[in-house]
Amino acid sequence: MRSEYVEQKDGAYRISGTRVSLDSAVYAYRRGASPESIQRSFPSLTLEQVHGALAFYLSHQAETDKYLAEGESELEKLRQASRAYPDWYERLNQARKKAQYL
């Protein structure tokens, strides 16, 4: 019996049958989290799915690292664009600080 643990849909890699992104598991793994720890962080996943996703990452590491780097680049572009409106950005930061004290 063969099982596919990772699927690509709408340009994103997900752990098959779930809404959990491969990114989430890979970043946790890179931080040194064990498969058991990753599974506890995402209770909708089985330990088998976590191992399968990590095996996919390790066997497709160059492709996955490129995908992650592109996502990080896109996130940075969005961060830079949000700073094009400094008044709005400052109001957002003030609201966050205020919400922390509630």
N, C-alpha and C positions, 0 to 999 in steps of 0.2 A: 504494500500500500504506500502510495506517495502522497505527501501533503505539501502544499505551497504555503509558506508562512508569511510571505510578504507579497503585496500586490501594489501596483501603481495605478492610481485612478485620479483623473483630473489633474495630472501633473504632480501628485503627491504620493509618497510611499507610505503605506499603512500596513499594520500587522493584519493579515487576512481575517476578514470577518469581524473586525473591530473598527472603532474610530481612533484607535491609538496610533500615533505616527511612529514610523521607524525612527525618526529624529529623536523622539523622547527616549527610546531605549538606548540608542547609540550614545547620546550625550551622557546618560547615566552611566553606561558602561565605560566611557572614556574617563569619567570622574572616579572610576574605581568601584562602582557598585557591582555587587554580585548579581547573578541572574535571580536568585531568591529575593534579594532586596528590590530589584526592578519589578518583580511580580507583585510584591507587597505594595509597591507604589501604584500599581495599576491592577487592582483586584479583578478587573474584567478579563485579564489575561491568565492563561494557564502557564505553568512553568515550562511546559513543552513549547508553547508559542514564543516565550521569551528566548529560550535556547535556539529555536528555529530562526527567529529574527536576527539574533546575534550571529548565527552560522551564516545567514544570508549576508549580513554586513561583512563578515570576515572573508567570505568568498567573492564578494563584489566591492571590496574596500575602495579601490580607486574611483569607481563609478559613484559610490555612495558619498565619498568624501567630496567629490566634485559637486554633487547635488546639494550637500550641506553647505559648501562654500558659496554656491550661487544663492541659496536661501539667506545666508548671513549678509551677503552683499546687498540683496534686495531689501532686507531689514534696515541696513545702514542707510540706504537711499531714502527710505521712508522716514527714518529718524531725522535726516538732514532736511528733508522737505518740511517736516513738522516745525522745524526751527525757523522756517521762512516767515512764520507768524509769531514773533516773540511775545506779543501781548497775550495771545491766546495760550501759548505755552506757559507763560508766567501765571495766568489765572488757573490753569490746570494744576500746576505745582502747588499753588496756594490752597486749592480745594482738596488736594490729596493730604496736605499737612493738616488742614482743618479736620478732615475725616478721621485722621489717626487719633485725634483727641476726643472723638465722640464715643 
